[in-house]
Amino acid sequence: MLNHVLNICEKDGTFDNNYLHVQISSESAVDFYRKLGLEIETKKNYYKRIEPADTHVLQKNLQVPSGQNADVQKTGN
């Protein structure tokens, strides 16, 4: 389902990126999202009432760099 949403957002062309938060203790979730190509940034003391308080912000960039079209970026050519 997540791949479906990412594909719709990419085809739409008006989204720069998608992101979500994952508690740092959820290693299986982080592994899952990494396999889908999301990048990880950790934010310290993000949560106020949850332990551990740190979170991972996982992001998938959808912008196509200038001078490239979406087909070239997807195939890596």
C-alpha positions in Angstrom: 0.0 0.0 0.0 2.8 2.4 0.8 4.4 1.8 -2.6 1.0 2.6 -4.2 0.8 5.9 -2.3 4.4 6.8 -3.1 3.8 6.1 -6.8 0.6 8.3 -6.9 2.5 11.1 -5.2 5.4 10.8 -7.6 3.2 10.7 -10.7 1.1 13.7 -9.5 4.3 15.8 -9.6 3.2 18.3 -7.0 4.8 16.6 -4.0 8.4 17.3 -3.0 8.7 14.4 -0.6 6.9 12.1 1.8 7.9 11.5 5.4 6.9 9.7 8.5 8.1 9.3 12.1 9.2 6.0 13.6 10.1 5.5 17.3 13.8 4.6 17.5 13.0 1.3 19.3 11.0 0.0 16.2 13.9 -1.6 14.3 11.7 -3.8 12.1 9.8 -0.7 10.9 13.0 1.2 10.2 14.3 -1.8 8.2 11.0 -2.0 6.2 11.1 1.6 5.3 14.8 1.6 4.4 14.1 -1.2 1.9 11.5 1.2 0.2 14.3 3.8 -0.2 13.4 6.2 2.6 16.3 8.2 4.1 16.6 8.4 7.9 17.3 11.4 10.2 17.1 11.0 14.0 15.6 13.8 16.1 16.5 13.8 19.8 13.9 14.4 22.5 11.1 14.6 20.0 8.4 13.0 22.1 7.4 14.6 25.4 5.4 11.7 26.9 6.9 8.6 25.2 10.0 6.6 26.0 12.4 6.5 24.3 11.9 10.2 23.4 13.9 10.1 20.2 12.4 9.5 16.8 13.5 8.6 13.3 12.2 10.8 10.6 12.1 8.8 7.4 11.8 10.6 4.1 11.4 9.8 0.4 12.4 12.6 -1.9 10.1 12.9 -5.0 11.6 15.9 -6.6 13.4 15.3 -9.9 16.8 17.1 -10.1 17.0 19.9 -12.6 17.8 18.7 -16.1 16.4 15.1 -15.6 13.1 13.7 -16.3 11.3 11.2 -14.0 12.0 8.2 -16.2 15.8 8.8 -16.0 15.7 9.1 -12.3 13.7 6.0 -11.7 15.9 3.8 -13.9 19.1 5.3 -12.6 20.4 5.9 -16.2 
